[in-house]
Amino acid sequence: MRPFVGASIAVIRGDRVLLAARANAPMRGVWTLPGGLVEAGEAIADAALRELKEEVGLDAEMIG
């Protein structure tokens, strides 16, 4: 198995946390934080924000 770098993002509003059901294997249907692979040359924070947009259609900004 080849190593890879992944990024996830926690979107929290009040006492709620956004989860997304995985669409692909492995673990299809499992609820997780939105995230995915970091592309070559991409900052981890940028990858997390990109994955949020791709997976659930939300724009966000990092606050911490």
CHARMM internal coordinates of N, CA and C (Angstrom, degrees):
IC EDIT
DIST 1 N 1 CA 1.4426
DIST 1 CA 1 C 1.5298
ANGL 1 N 1 CA 1 C 109.06
DIST 1 C 2 N 1.3207
ANGL 1 CA 1 C 2 N 115.67
DIHE 1 N 1 CA 1 C 2 N 133.24
DIST 2 N 2 CA 1.4662
ANGL 1 C 2 N 2 CA 120.43
DIHE 1 CA 1 C 2 N 2 CA -179.71
DIST 2 CA 2 C 1.5223
ANGL 2 N 2 CA 2 C 109.62
DIHE 1 C 2 N 2 CA 2 C -82.85
DIST 2 C 3 N 1.3294
ANGL 2 CA 2 C 3 N 117.15
DIHE 2 N 2 CA 2 C 3 N 139.91
DIST 3 N 3 CA 1.4658
ANGL 2 C 3 N 3 CA 119.25
DIHE 2 CA 2 C 3 N 3 CA 176.77
DIST 3 CA 3 C 1.5237
ANGL 3 N 3 CA 3 C 110.69
DIHE 2 C 3 N 3 CA 3 C -69.35
DIST 3 C 4 N 1.3230
ANGL 3 CA 3 C 4 N 116.19
DIHE 3 N 3 CA 3 C 4 N 152.58
DIST 4 N 4 CA 1.4581
ANGL 3 C 4 N 4 CA 121.50
DIHE 3 CA 3 C 4 N 4 CA 177.74
DIST 4 CA 4 C 1.5195
ANGL 4 N 4 CA 4 C 108.91
DIHE 3 C 4 N 4 CA 4 C -148.04
DIST 4 C 5 N 1.3243
ANGL 4 CA 4 C 5 N 115.96
DIHE 4 N 4 CA 4 C 5 N 162.37
DIST 5 N 5 CA 1.4593
ANGL 4 C 5 N 5 CA 121.77
DIHE 4 CA 4 C 5 N 5 CA 176.11
DIST 5 CA 5 C 1.5191
ANGL 5 N 5 CA 5 C 107.20
DIHE 4 C 5 N 5 CA 5 C -112.21
DIST 5 C 6 N 1.3143
ANGL 5 CA 5 C 6 N 115.80
DIHE 5 N 5 CA 5 C 6 N 129.65
DIST 6 N 6 CA 1.4557
ANGL 5 C 6 N 6 CA 121.38
DIHE 5 CA 5 C 6 N 6 CA 178.32
DIST 6 CA 6 C 1.5155
ANGL 6 N 6 CA 6 C 109.83
DIHE 5 C 6 N 6 CA 6 C -120.19
DIST 6 C 7 N 1.3214
ANGL 6 CA 6 C 7 N 115.51
DIHE 6 N 6 CA 6 C 7 N 160.29
DIST 7 N 7 CA 1.4625
ANGL 6 C 7 N 7 CA 121.57
DIHE 6 CA 6 C 7 N 7 CA 178.05
DIST 7 CA 7 C 1.5194
ANGL 7 N 7 CA 7 C 108.68
DIHE 6 C 7 N 7 CA 7 C -138.11
DIST 7 C 8 N 1.3135
ANGL 7 CA 7 C 8 N 116.18
DIHE 7 N 7 CA 7 C 8 N 137.26
DIST 8 N 8 CA 1.4600
ANGL 7 C 8 N 8 CA 122.74
DIHE 7 CA 7 C 8 N 8 CA 174.47
DIST 8 CA 8 C 1.5128
ANGL 8 N 8 CA 8 C 108.04
DIHE 7 C 8 N 8 CA 8 C -124.94
DIST 8 C 9 N 1.3284
ANGL 8 CA 8 C 9 N 115.72
DIHE 8 N 8 CA 8 C 9 N 162.62
DIST 9 N 9 CA 1.4535
ANGL 8 C 9 N 9 CA 119.77
DIHE 8 CA 8 C 9 N 9 CA -178.53
DIST 9 CA 9 C 1.5244
ANGL 9 N 9 CA 9 C 109.33
DIHE 8 C 9 N 9 CA 9 C -136.58
DIST 9 C 10 N 1.3273
ANGL 9 CA 9 C 10 N 116.33
DIHE 9 N 9 CA 9 C 10 N 135.54
DIST 10 N 10 CA 1.4627
ANGL 9 C 10 N 10 CA 122.12
DIHE 9 CA 9 C 10 N 10 CA 176.52
DIST 10 CA 10 C 1.5213
ANGL 10 N 10 CA 10 C 108.25
DIHE 9 C 10 N 10 CA 10 C -99.69
DIST 10 C 11 N 1.3246
ANGL 10 CA 10 C 11 N 115.88
DIHE 10 N 10 CA 10 C 11 N 118.29
DIST 11 N 11 CA 1.4615
ANGL 10 C 11 N 11 CA 121.84
DIHE 10 CA 10 C 11 N 11 CA 175.95
DIST 11 CA 11 C 1.5220
ANGL 11 N 11 CA 11 C 105.96
DIHE 10 C 11 N 11 CA 11 C -104.41
DIST 11 C 12 N 1.3308
ANGL 11 CA 11 C 12 N 115.72
DIHE 11 N 11 CA 11 C 12 N 114.34
DIST 12 N 12 CA 1.4635
ANGL 11 C 12 N 12 CA 121.56
DIHE 11 CA 11 C 12 N 12 CA -174.84
DIST 12 CA 12 C 1.5154
ANGL 12 N 12 CA 12 C 108.85
DIHE 11 C 12 N 12 CA 12 C -119.62
DIST 12 C 13 N 1.3163
ANGL 12 CA 12 C 13 N 115.12
DIHE 12 N 12 CA 12 C 13 N 130.32
DIST 13 N 13 CA 1.4689
ANGL 12 C 13 N 13 CA 121.06
DIHE 12 CA 12 C 13 N 13 CA 176.64
DIST 13 CA 13 C 1.5197
ANGL 13 N 13 CA 13 C 106.96
DIHE 12 C 13 N 13 CA 13 C -134.43
DIST 13 C 14 N 1.3381
ANGL 13 CA 13 C 14 N 115.46
DIHE 13 N 13 CA 13 C 14 N 109.88
DIST 14 N 14 CA 1.4623
ANGL 13 C 14 N 14 CA 119.07
DIHE 13 CA 13 C 14 N 14 CA -175.28
DIST 14 CA 14 C 1.5155
ANGL 14 N 14 CA 14 C 109.72
DIHE 13 C 14 N 14 CA 14 C 62.71
DIST 14 C 15 N 1.3371
ANGL 14 CA 14 C 15 N 115.98
DIHE 14 N 14 CA 14 C 15 N -122.76
DIST 15 N 15 CA 1.4619
ANGL 14 C 15 N 15 CA 120.25
DIHE 14 CA 14 C 15 N 15 CA 179.62
DIST 15 CA 15 C 1.5281
ANGL 15 N 15 CA 15 C 112.10
DIHE 14 C 15 N 15 CA 15 C -101.91
DIST 15 C 16 N 1.3316
ANGL 15 CA 15 C 16 N 116.69
DIHE 15 N 15 CA 15 C 16 N 18.17
DIST 16 N 16 CA 1.4642
ANGL 15 C 16 N 16 CA 121.46
DIHE 15 CA 15 C 16 N 16 CA -178.82
DIST 16 CA 16 C 1.5241
ANGL 16 N 16 CA 16 C 111.42
DIHE 15 C 16 N 16 CA 16 C -110.57
DIST 16 C 17 N 1.3350
ANGL 16 CA 16 C 17 N 115.28
DIHE 16 N 16 CA 16 C 17 N 145.19
DIST 17 N 17 CA 1.4649
ANGL 16 C 17 N 17 CA 122.50
DIHE 16 CA 16 C 17 N 17 CA 176.86
DIST 17 CA 17 C 1.5264
ANGL 17 N 17 CA 17 C 107.70
DIHE 16 C 17 N 17 CA 17 C -125.15
DIST 17 C 18 N 1.3247
ANGL 17 CA 17 C 18 N 116.98
DIHE 17 N 17 CA 17 C 18 N 130.12
DIST 18 N 18 CA 1.4594
ANGL 17 C 18 N 18 CA 121.74
DIHE 17 CA 17 C 18 N 18 CA 179.76
DIST 18 CA 18 C 1.5243
ANGL 18 N 18 CA 18 C 110.54
DIHE 17 C 18 N 18 CA 18 C -75.44
DIST 18 C 19 N 1.3249
ANGL 18 CA 18 C 19 N 116.27
DIHE 18 N 18 CA 18 C 19 N 127.24
DIST 19 N 19 CA 1.4557
ANGL 18 C 19 N 19 CA 122.75
DIHE 18 CA 18 C 19 N 19 CA 174.39
DIST 19 CA 19 C 1.5205
ANGL 19 N 19 CA 19 C 108.54
DIHE 18 C 19 N 19 CA 19 C -122.84
DIST 19 C 20 N 1.3232
ANGL 19 CA 19 C 20 N 116.05
DIHE 19 N 19 CA 19 C 20 N 154.18
DIST 20 N 20 CA 1.4630
ANGL 19 C 20 N 20 CA 121.65
DIHE 19 CA 19 C 20 N 20 CA 177.47
DIST 20 CA 20 C 1.5256
ANGL 20 N 20 CA 20 C 108.23
DIHE 19 C 20 N 20 CA 20 C -129.75
DIST 20 C 21 N 1.3227
ANGL 20 CA 20 C 21 N 116.62
DIHE 20 N 20 CA 20 C 21 N 140.46
DIST 21 N 21 CA 1.4653
ANGL 20 C 21 N 21 CA 120.84
DIHE 20 CA 20 C 21 N 21 CA 176.50
DIST 21 CA 21 C 1.5243
ANGL 21 N 21 CA 21 C 108.24
DIHE 20 C 21 N 21 CA 21 C -78.63
DIST 21 C 22 N 1.3222
ANGL 21 CA 21 C 22 N 116.80
DIHE 21 N 21 CA 21 C 22 N 129.57
DIST 22 N 22 CA 1.4660
ANGL 21 C 22 N 22 CA 120.86
DIHE 21 CA 21 C 22 N 22 CA 179.65
DIST 22 CA 22 C 1.5199
ANGL 22 N 22 CA 22 C 109.84
DIHE 21 C 22 N 22 CA 22 C -64.55
DIST 22 C 23 N 1.3300
ANGL 22 CA 22 C 23 N 116.04
DIHE 22 N 22 CA 22 C 23 N 132.78
DIST 23 N 23 CA 1.4611
ANGL 22 C 23 N 23 CA 121.53
DIHE 22 CA 22 C 23 N 23 CA -177.77
DIST 23 CA 23 C 1.5255
ANGL 23 N 23 CA 23 C 112.49
DIHE 22 C 23 N 23 CA 23 C -91.25
DIST 23 C 24 N 1.3277
ANGL 23 CA 23 C 24 N 117.10
DIHE 23 N 23 CA 23 C 24 N -21.89
DIST 24 N 24 CA 1.4648
ANGL 23 C 24 N 24 CA 121.05
DIHE 23 CA 23 C 24 N 24 CA -173.71
DIST 24 CA 24 C 1.5180
ANGL 24 N 24 CA 24 C 111.22
DIHE 23 C 24 N 24 CA 24 C -123.97
DIST 24 C 25 N 1.3292
ANGL 24 CA 24 C 25 N 114.94
DIHE 24 N 24 CA 24 C 25 N 159.61
DIST 25 N 25 CA 1.4592
ANGL 24 C 25 N 25 CA 120.84
DIHE 24 CA 24 C 25 N 25 CA 173.98
DIST 25 CA 25 C 1.5222
ANGL 25 N 25 CA 25 C 108.45
DIHE 24 C 25 N 25 CA 25 C -68.65
DIST 25 C 26 N 1.2794
ANGL 25 CA 25 C 26 N 121.31
DIHE 25 N 25 CA 25 C 26 N 151.21
DIST 26 N 26 CA 1.4590
ANGL 25 C 26 N 26 CA 124.32
DIHE 25 CA 25 C 26 N 26 CA -1.33
DIST 26 CA 26 C 1.5280
ANGL 26 N 26 CA 26 C 111.21
DIHE 25 C 26 N 26 CA 26 C -79.83
DIST 26 C 27 N 1.2702
ANGL 26 CA 26 C 27 N 115.90
DIHE 26 N 26 CA 26 C 27 N 161.51
DIST 27 N 27 CA 1.4732
ANGL 26 C 27 N 27 CA 124.05
DIHE 26 CA 26 C 27 N 27 CA 175.39
DIST 27 CA 27 C 1.5303
ANGL 27 N 27 CA 27 C 113.13
DIHE 26 C 27 N 27 CA 27 C 66.37
DIST 27 C 28 N 1.3096
ANGL 27 CA 27 C 28 N 117.93
DIHE 27 N 27 CA 27 C 28 N 36.75
DIST 28 N 28 CA 1.4686
ANGL 27 C 28 N 28 CA 121.90
DIHE 27 CA 27 C 28 N 28 CA 176.56
DIST 28 CA 28 C 1.5291
ANGL 28 N 28 CA 28 C 109.20
DIHE 27 C 28 N 28 CA 28 C -53.25
DIST 28 C 29 N 1.3402
ANGL 28 CA 28 C 29 N 115.73
DIHE 28 N 28 CA 28 C 29 N 133.30
DIST 29 N 29 CA 1.4584
ANGL 28 C 29 N 29 CA 121.66
DIHE 28 CA 28 C 29 N 29 CA 177.53
DIST 29 CA 29 C 1.5178
ANGL 29 N 29 CA 29 C 115.19
DIHE 28 C 29 N 29 CA 29 C 87.90
DIST 29 C 30 N 1.3253
ANGL 29 CA 29 C 30 N 117.86
DIHE 29 N 29 CA 29 C 30 N -9.58
DIST 30 N 30 CA 1.4646
ANGL 29 C 30 N 30 CA 121.40
DIHE 29 CA 29 C 30 N 30 CA 179.02
DIST 30 CA 30 C 1.5263
ANGL 30 N 30 CA 30 C 109.06
DIHE 29 C 30 N 30 CA 30 C -77.11
DIST 30 C 31 N 1.3247
ANGL 30 CA 30 C 31 N 117.03
DIHE 30 N 30 CA 30 C 31 N 136.71
DIST 31 N 31 CA 1.4641
ANGL 30 C 31 N 31 CA 122.08
DIHE 30 CA 30 C 31 N 31 CA 179.23
DIST 31 CA 31 C 1.5253
ANGL 31 N 31 CA 31 C 109.68
DIHE 30 C 31 N 31 CA 31 C -80.21
DIST 31 C 32 N 1.3433
ANGL 31 CA 31 C 32 N 116.20
DIHE 31 N 31 CA 31 C 32 N 125.76
DIST 32 N 32 CA 1.4629
ANGL 31 C 32 N 32 CA 122.07
DIHE 31 CA 31 C 32 N 32 CA -178.72
DIST 32 CA 32 C 1.5258
ANGL 32 N 32 CA 32 C 109.83
DIHE 31 C 32 N 32 CA 32 C -141.78
DIST 32 C 33 N 1.3185
ANGL 32 CA 32 C 33 N 115.58
DIHE 32 N 32 CA 32 C 33 N 170.64
DIST 33 N 33 CA 1.4578
ANGL 32 C 33 N 33 CA 119.97
DIHE 32 CA 32 C 33 N 33 CA 169.67
DIST 33 CA 33 C 1.5253
ANGL 33 N 33 CA 33 C 107.91
DIHE 32 C 33 N 33 CA 33 C -67.50
DIST 33 C 34 N 1.3310
ANGL 33 CA 33 C 34 N 118.30
DIHE 33 N 33 CA 33 C 34 N 145.24
DIST 34 N 34 CA 1.4650
ANGL 33 C 34 N 34 CA 119.74
DIHE 33 CA 33 C 34 N 34 CA 175.67
DIST 34 CA 34 C 1.5335
ANGL 34 N 34 CA 34 C 109.88
DIHE 33 C 34 N 34 CA 34 C -60.52
DIST 34 C 35 N 1.3070
ANGL 34 CA 34 C 35 N 116.92
DIHE 34 N 34 CA 34 C 35 N 139.17
DIST 35 N 35 CA 1.4570
ANGL 34 C 35 N 35 CA 120.20
DIHE 34 CA 34 C 35 N 35 CA 179.21
DIST 35 CA 35 C 1.5101
ANGL 35 N 35 CA 35 C 111.40
DIHE 34 C 35 N 35 CA 35 C 175.90
DIST 35 C 36 N 1.3122
ANGL 35 CA 35 C 36 N 115.13
DIHE 35 N 35 CA 35 C 36 N 178.98
DIST 36 N 36 CA 1.4547
ANGL 35 C 36 N 36 CA 120.78
DIHE 35 CA 35 C 36 N 36 CA 179.98
DIST 36 CA 36 C 1.5119
ANGL 36 N 36 CA 36 C 110.83
DIHE 35 C 36 N 36 CA 36 C 178.89
DIST 36 C 37 N 1.3101
ANGL 36 CA 36 C 37 N 115.79
DIHE 36 N 36 CA 36 C 37 N -160.56
DIST 37 N 37 CA 1.4584
ANGL 36 C 37 N 37 CA 121.33
DIHE 36 CA 36 C 37 N 37 CA -175.86
DIST 37 CA 37 C 1.5240
ANGL 37 N 37 CA 37 C 112.07
DIHE 36 C 37 N 37 CA 37 C -78.97
DIST 37 C 38 N 1.3229
ANGL 37 CA 37 C 38 N 115.06
DIHE 37 N 37 CA 37 C 38 N 145.00
DIST 38 N 38 CA 1.4612
ANGL 37 C 38 N 38 CA 122.18
DIHE 37 CA 37 C 38 N 38 CA 173.81
DIST 38 CA 38 C 1.5247
ANGL 38 N 38 CA 38 C 107.20
DIHE 37 C 38 N 38 CA 38 C -85.75
DIST 38 C 39 N 1.3225
ANGL 38 CA 38 C 39 N 116.67
DIHE 38 N 38 CA 38 C 39 N 128.39
DIST 39 N 39 CA 1.4621
ANGL 38 C 39 N 39 CA 121.20
DIHE 38 CA 38 C 39 N 39 CA 179.71
DIST 39 CA 39 C 1.5316
ANGL 39 N 39 CA 39 C 110.10
DIHE 38 C 39 N 39 CA 39 C -79.13
DIST 39 C 40 N 1.3239
ANGL 39 CA 39 C 40 N 116.74
DIHE 39 N 39 CA 39 C 40 N 155.75
DIST 40 N 40 CA 1.4638
ANGL 39 C 40 N 40 CA 122.03
DIHE 39 CA 39 C 40 N 40 CA 179.93
DIST 40 CA 40 C 1.5214
ANGL 40 N 40 CA 40 C 110.38
DIHE 39 C 40 N 40 CA 40 C -55.18
DIST 40 C 41 N 1.3301
ANGL 40 CA 40 C 41 N 116.31
DIHE 40 N 40 CA 40 C 41 N 128.87
DIST 41 N 41 CA 1.4551
ANGL 40 C 41 N 41 CA 121.83
DIHE 40 CA 40 C 41 N 41 CA 178.33
DIST 41 CA 41 C 1.5157
ANGL 41 N 41 CA 41 C 114.71
DIHE 40 C 41 N 41 CA 41 C 81.00
DIST 41 C 42 N 1.3223
ANGL 41 CA 41 C 42 N 117.81
DIHE 41 N 41 CA 41 C 42 N 0.41
DIST 42 N 42 CA 1.4657
ANGL 41 C 42 N 42 CA 121.98
DIHE 41 CA 41 C 42 N 42 CA -177.19
DIST 42 CA 42 C 1.5271
ANGL 42 N 42 CA 42 C 110.18
DIHE 41 C 42 N 42 CA 42 C -93.72
DIST 42 C 43 N 1.3241
ANGL 42 CA 42 C 43 N 117.12
DIHE 42 N 42 CA 42 C 43 N 138.36
DIST 43 N 43 CA 1.4633
ANGL 42 C 43 N 43 CA 121.22
DIHE 42 CA 42 C 43 N 43 CA 174.77
DIST 43 CA 43 C 1.5291
ANGL 43 N 43 CA 43 C 108.86
DIHE 42 C 43 N 43 CA 43 C -70.67
DIST 43 C 44 N 1.3198
ANGL 43 CA 43 C 44 N 116.52
DIHE 43 N 43 CA 43 C 44 N 146.26
DIST 44 N 44 CA 1.4604
ANGL 43 C 44 N 44 CA 120.72
DIHE 43 CA 43 C 44 N 44 CA -177.86
DIST 44 CA 44 C 1.5263
ANGL 44 N 44 CA 44 C 111.15
DIHE 43 C 44 N 44 CA 44 C -59.70
DIST 44 C 45 N 1.3230
ANGL 44 CA 44 C 45 N 118.01
DIHE 44 N 44 CA 44 C 45 N -43.08
DIST 45 N 45 CA 1.4729
ANGL 44 C 45 N 45 CA 120.71
DIHE 44 CA 44 C 45 N 45 CA 179.14
DIST 45 CA 45 C 1.5249
ANGL 45 N 45 CA 45 C 111.08
DIHE 44 C 45 N 45 CA 45 C -62.10
DIST 45 C 46 N 1.3245
ANGL 45 CA 45 C 46 N 116.89
DIHE 45 N 45 CA 45 C 46 N -40.50
DIST 46 N 46 CA 1.4674
ANGL 45 C 46 N 46 CA 120.51
DIHE 45 CA 45 C 46 N 46 CA 178.23
DIST 46 CA 46 C 1.5269
ANGL 46 N 46 CA 46 C 110.92
DIHE 45 C 46 N 46 CA 46 C -64.89
DIST 46 C 47 N 1.3265
ANGL 46 CA 46 C 47 N 116.34
DIHE 46 N 46 CA 46 C 47 N -38.59
DIST 47 N 47 CA 1.4666
ANGL 46 C 47 N 47 CA 120.39
DIHE 46 CA 46 C 47 N 47 CA 178.56
DIST 47 CA 47 C 1.5229
ANGL 47 N 47 CA 47 C 110.78
DIHE 46 C 47 N 47 CA 47 C -64.04
DIST 47 C 48 N 1.3198
ANGL 47 CA 47 C 48 N 116.95
DIHE 47 N 47 CA 47 C 48 N -42.11
DIST 48 N 48 CA 1.4647
ANGL 47 C 48 N 48 CA 120.50
DIHE 47 CA 47 C 48 N 48 CA 179.59
DIST 48 CA 48 C 1.5266
ANGL 48 N 48 CA 48 C 110.84
DIHE 47 C 48 N 48 CA 48 C -62.12
DIST 48 C 49 N 1.3226
ANGL 48 CA 48 C 49 N 116.94
DIHE 48 N 48 CA 48 C 49 N -43.91
DIST 49 N 49 CA 1.4695
ANGL 48 C 49 N 49 CA 120.63
DIHE 48 CA 48 C 49 N 49 CA 178.77
DIST 49 CA 49 C 1.5319
ANGL 49 N 49 CA 49 C 111.36
DIHE 48 C 49 N 49 CA 49 C -66.66
DIST 49 C 50 N 1.3233
ANGL 49 CA 49 C 50 N 116.91
DIHE 49 N 49 CA 49 C 50 N -38.54
DIST 50 N 50 CA 1.4688
ANGL 49 C 50 N 50 CA 120.90
DIHE 49 CA 49 C 50 N 50 CA 177.79
DIST 50 CA 50 C 1.5246
ANGL 50 N 50 CA 50 C 110.67
DIHE 49 C 50 N 50 CA 50 C -63.65
DIST 50 C 51 N 1.3199
ANGL 50 CA 50 C 51 N 116.30
DIHE 50 N 50 CA 50 C 51 N -45.10
DIST 51 N 51 CA 1.4626
ANGL 50 C 51 N 51 CA 120.30
DIHE 50 CA 50 C 51 N 51 CA 179.90
DIST 51 CA 51 C 1.5255
ANGL 51 N 51 CA 51 C 111.33
DIHE 50 C 51 N 51 CA 51 C -63.63
DIST 51 C 52 N 1.3176
ANGL 51 CA 51 C 52 N 117.66
DIHE 51 N 51 CA 51 C 52 N -37.49
DIST 52 N 52 CA 1.4643
ANGL 51 C 52 N 52 CA 121.09
DIHE 51 CA 51 C 52 N 52 CA 176.73
DIST 52 CA 52 C 1.5191
ANGL 52 N 52 CA 52 C 110.05
DIHE 51 C 52 N 52 CA 52 C -59.37
DIST 52 C 53 N 1.3219
ANGL 52 CA 52 C 53 N 116.50
DIHE 52 N 52 CA 52 C 53 N -45.15
DIST 53 N 53 CA 1.4677
ANGL 52 C 53 N 53 CA 121.47
DIHE 52 CA 52 C 53 N 53 CA 179.20
DIST 53 CA 53 C 1.5329
ANGL 53 N 53 CA 53 C 110.58
DIHE 52 C 53 N 53 CA 53 C -65.26
DIST 53 C 54 N 1.3186
ANGL 53 CA 53 C 54 N 117.30
DIHE 53 N 53 CA 53 C 54 N -44.81
DIST 54 N 54 CA 1.4670
ANGL 53 C 54 N 54 CA 121.15
DIHE 53 CA 53 C 54 N 54 CA -177.89
DIST 54 CA 54 C 1.5251
ANGL 54 N 54 CA 54 C 112.19
DIHE 53 C 54 N 54 CA 54 C -66.65
DIST 54 C 55 N 1.3216
ANGL 54 CA 54 C 55 N 117.18
DIHE 54 N 54 CA 54 C 55 N -41.52
DIST 55 N 55 CA 1.4580
ANGL 54 C 55 N 55 CA 120.64
DIHE 54 CA 54 C 55 N 55 CA -171.97
DIST 55 CA 55 C 1.5211
ANGL 55 N 55 CA 55 C 113.97
DIHE 54 C 55 N 55 CA 55 C -84.44
DIST 55 C 56 N 1.3262
ANGL 55 CA 55 C 56 N 117.33
DIHE 55 N 55 CA 55 C 56 N -38.12
DIST 56 N 56 CA 1.4716
ANGL 55 C 56 N 56 CA 118.53
DIHE 55 CA 55 C 56 N 56 CA -175.46
DIST 56 CA 56 C 1.5182
ANGL 56 N 56 CA 56 C 113.54
DIHE 55 C 56 N 56 CA 56 C -127.54
DIST 56 C 57 N 1.3398
ANGL 56 CA 56 C 57 N 117.78
DIHE 56 N 56 CA 56 C 57 N 0.56
DIST 57 N 57 CA 1.4586
ANGL 56 C 57 N 57 CA 120.73
DIHE 56 CA 56 C 57 N 57 CA 175.01
DIST 57 CA 57 C 1.5134
ANGL 57 N 57 CA 57 C 115.42
DIHE 56 C 57 N 57 CA 57 C 74.86
DIST 57 C 58 N 1.3230
ANGL 57 CA 57 C 58 N 117.31
DIHE 57 N 57 CA 57 C 58 N 22.25
DIST 58 N 58 CA 1.4639
ANGL 57 C 58 N 58 CA 120.91
DIHE 57 CA 57 C 58 N 58 CA -179.90
DIST 58 CA 58 C 1.5212
ANGL 58 N 58 CA 58 C 111.59
DIHE 57 C 58 N 58 CA 58 C -107.46
DIST 58 C 59 N 1.3317
ANGL 58 CA 58 C 59 N 115.63
DIHE 58 N 58 CA 58 C 59 N 142.47
DIST 59 N 59 CA 1.4578
ANGL 58 C 59 N 59 CA 122.39
DIHE 58 CA 58 C 59 N 59 CA 169.64
DIST 59 CA 59 C 1.5173
ANGL 59 N 59 CA 59 C 107.27
DIHE 58 C 59 N 59 CA 59 C -100.26
DIST 59 C 60 N 1.3176
ANGL 59 CA 59 C 60 N 117.22
DIHE 59 N 59 CA 59 C 60 N 143.26
DIST 60 N 60 CA 1.4636
ANGL 59 C 60 N 60 CA 121.03
DIHE 59 CA 59 C 60 N 60 CA -179.35
DIST 60 CA 60 C 1.5181
ANGL 60 N 60 CA 60 C 108.86
DIHE 59 C 60 N 60 CA 60 C -149.42
DIST 60 C 61 N 1.3124
ANGL 60 CA 60 C 61 N 115.03
DIHE 60 N 60 CA 60 C 61 N 173.59
DIST 61 N 61 CA 1.4575
ANGL 60 C 61 N 61 CA 121.08
DIHE 60 CA 60 C 61 N 61 CA 173.22
DIST 61 CA 61 C 1.5165
ANGL 61 N 61 CA 61 C 108.34
DIHE 60 C 61 N 61 CA 61 C -132.85
DIST 61 C 62 N 1.3193
ANGL 61 CA 61 C 62 N 115.51
DIHE 61 N 61 CA 61 C 62 N 150.44
DIST 62 N 62 CA 1.4604
ANGL 61 C 62 N 62 CA 120.94
DIHE 61 CA 61 C 62 N 62 CA 178.59
DIST 62 CA 62 C 1.5202
ANGL 62 N 62 CA 62 C 109.41
DIHE 61 C 62 N 62 CA 62 C -76.59
DIST 62 C 63 N 1.3339
ANGL 62 CA 62 C 63 N 116.07
DIHE 62 N 62 CA 62 C 63 N 136.43
DIST 63 N 63 CA 1.4609
ANGL 62 C 63 N 63 CA 119.48
DIHE 62 CA 62 C 63 N 63 CA 177.66
DIST 63 CA 63 C 1.5218
ANGL 63 N 63 CA 63 C 112.20
DIHE 62 C 63 N 63 CA 63 C -122.13
DIST 63 C 64 N 1.3059
ANGL 63 CA 63 C 64 N 118.11
DIHE 63 N 63 CA 63 C 64 N -1.16
DIST 64 N 64 CA 1.4505
ANGL 63 C 64 N 64 CA 118.60
DIHE 63 CA 63 C 64 N 64 CA -179.16
DIST 64 CA 64 C 1.4883
ANGL 64 N 64 CA 64 C 112.59
DIHE 63 C 64 N 64 CA 64 C -153.78
END
COOR INIT
IC SEED 1 N 1 CA 1 C
IC BUILD
